[in-house]
Amino acid sequence: MKLHSLLDEDLVLTRLEARDRDGILREMSARLESRHKAVLGGVLLDKLQRREELGTTAIGHGVAIPHCRTKALKSPVLLLGLSKEGVHFEAVDGKLSHVFFLLVSPEDNPGAGLRLLAAIAALTRKSRTLASKLLKAATSADVLKTLQSEEEKTRA
């Protein structure tokens, strides 16, 4: 599954302003809800915060995958956010998280969300420099090109 194909420039936040986990979740969920206002209905932040209470979604190597499920969607949606400064997200390797893939998947198709989680984790594992490469991208379009390039390299 190609992550870059689920994103467009409006779904890439190159400069997250927040400096803590709740702020990151708030900033990213606000963007996704503005894009999918009719279906998400203002509950996304609460769902994401409840998921984080179960355990961190930071997988290490500077990457976190905040995620949740909702009945409101028929297919998964993805948002990519970057923080050059990094945020303490309780990552398994103890390092700051810089790259955030916010994933919301449909409750009635959990497999779709799980496949995307696996794809993000595999890309992060295979491309140990993913975070630094994405952070060097100047624009949303550059971020998407970099993501696509890294996906193509790791599939070869």
C-alpha positions as CSV (number, residue, x, y, z in Angstrom):
1,M,0.0,0.0,0.0
2,K,1.5,3.3,-1.1
3,L,1.3,5.9,1.6
4,H,2.0,8.9,-0.6
5,S,-1.1,8.0,-2.7
6,L,-3.3,8.7,0.3
7,L,-1.9,12.2,0.8
8,D,-2.0,15.5,-1.0
9,E,-0.3,18.8,-0.2
10,D,-3.2,19.8,2.0
11,L,-2.7,16.7,4.1
12,V,1.0,17.5,4.8
13,L,1.8,19.8,7.6
14,T,5.4,20.8,7.2
15,R,5.6,22.9,10.4
16,L,3.7,21.7,13.4
17,E,3.7,24.4,16.0
18,A,2.8,22.2,19.1
19,R,5.5,21.3,21.5
20,D,3.8,18.4,23.4
21,R,1.8,15.3,22.6
22,D,-1.7,16.8,23.2
23,G,-0.8,19.8,21.2
24,I,0.3,17.7,18.2
25,L,-2.9,15.6,18.4
26,R,-5.0,18.8,18.7
27,E,-3.2,20.5,15.7
28,M,-3.4,17.5,13.5
29,S,-6.9,16.4,14.3
30,A,-8.1,20.0,13.7
31,R,-6.7,19.9,10.1
32,L,-8.2,16.5,9.4
33,E,-11.5,17.4,10.8
34,S,-11.6,20.6,8.7
35,R,-11.0,18.4,5.7
36,H,-13.6,15.8,6.6
37,K,-16.0,18.0,8.6
38,A,-19.2,16.3,7.5
39,V,-18.2,12.9,8.7
40,L,-15.8,13.3,11.6
41,G,-18.0,15.6,13.7
42,G,-15.5,16.9,16.2
43,V,-14.7,13.6,18.0
44,L,-11.3,12.9,16.5
45,L,-9.2,14.5,19.2
46,D,-10.9,12.6,22.0
47,K,-10.5,9.3,20.2
48,L,-6.8,9.9,19.6
49,Q,-6.2,10.9,23.2
50,R,-7.9,7.8,24.4
51,R,-5.8,5.7,22.1
52,E,-2.6,7.3,23.4
53,E,-3.7,6.5,27.0
54,L,-3.5,2.8,26.1
55,G,0.1,3.2,25.1
56,T,2.3,5.4,23.0
57,T,2.0,5.3,19.2
58,A,5.6,6.5,18.8
59,I,7.4,3.7,17.1
60,G,11.0,5.1,17.3
61,H,13.4,6.5,14.8
62,G,11.6,9.8,15.1
63,V,8.2,8.5,13.9
64,A,4.8,8.3,15.6
65,I,1.6,6.9,14.2
66,P,-1.3,8.4,16.2
67,H,-4.4,6.5,15.1
68,C,-7.9,5.6,15.9
69,R,-11.1,4.1,14.3
70,T,-14.4,5.7,13.6
71,K,-17.8,4.6,12.2
72,A,-17.9,7.8,10.2
73,L,-15.4,6.7,7.5
74,K,-15.7,4.2,4.7
75,S,-12.0,4.2,3.9
76,P,-8.8,5.2,5.9
77,V,-7.6,8.8,5.8
78,L,-4.0,9.8,6.5
79,L,-2.4,13.1,7.5
80,L,1.4,13.7,7.7
81,G,2.9,16.3,10.1
82,L,6.5,17.3,10.7
83,S,8.1,18.9,13.7
84,K,11.7,20.0,13.2
85,E,12.2,20.6,16.9
86,G,10.7,17.2,17.9
87,V,8.2,16.3,20.6
88,H,8.4,14.0,23.6
89,F,5.8,11.3,22.5
90,E,7.1,8.5,24.8
91,A,8.8,6.8,22.0
92,V,10.0,3.2,22.6
93,D,13.6,4.3,21.8
94,G,13.4,7.3,24.1
95,K,14.0,9.8,21.3
96,L,11.9,12.8,20.2
97,S,9.3,12.2,17.5
98,H,9.5,14.4,14.4
99,V,7.3,12.7,11.9
100,F,3.6,12.0,12.6
101,F,1.4,9.9,10.4
102,L,-2.1,10.5,11.8
103,L,-4.3,7.6,10.6
104,V,-8.0,7.3,11.0
105,S,-9.6,4.1,9.7
106,P,-13.2,2.8,9.5
107,E,-14.4,0.7,12.4
108,D,-16.1,-1.8,10.0
109,N,-12.9,-2.4,8.1
110,P,-10.1,-2.7,10.7
111,G,-7.9,-4.6,8.2
112,A,-7.4,-1.5,6.1
113,G,-6.1,0.5,9.0
114,L,-3.9,-2.4,10.2
115,R,-2.3,-2.7,6.7
116,L,-1.5,1.0,6.7
117,L,0.0,0.8,10.2
118,A,2.1,-2.1,9.0
119,A,3.2,-0.2,5.9
120,I,4.3,2.8,7.9
121,A,6.2,0.7,10.4
122,A,7.9,-1.3,7.6
123,L,8.9,1.9,5.8
124,T,10.3,3.3,9.1
125,R,12.2,0.1,9.8
126,K,13.6,-0.2,6.3
127,S,14.4,3.5,5.8
128,R,16.2,4.4,9.1
129,T,16.7,7.9,7.7
130,L,13.1,8.5,6.8
131,A,12.5,11.2,9.4
132,S,15.6,13.2,8.6
133,K,14.9,13.1,4.8
134,L,11.3,14.2,5.3
135,L,12.4,17.0,7.6
136,K,14.8,18.3,4.9
137,A,11.9,18.8,2.4
138,A,11.1,22.4,2.0
139,T,7.5,22.2,0.8
140,S,4.5,19.8,1.1
141,A,5.1,18.8,-2.5
142,D,8.8,18.0,-1.6
143,V,7.7,16.0,1.4
144,L,5.4,13.9,-0.9
145,K,8.2,13.4,-3.4
146,T,10.5,12.3,-0.7
147,L,8.0,9.9,0.8
148,Q,7.3,8.4,-2.6
149,S,11.0,8.0,-3.3
150,E,11.6,6.3,0.1
151,E,8.7,4.0,-0.6
152,E,10.1,3.0,-4.0
153,K,13.6,2.4,-2.6
154,T,12.4,0.2,0.2
155,R,10.2,-1.9,-2.1
156,A,13.0,-2.8,-4.4
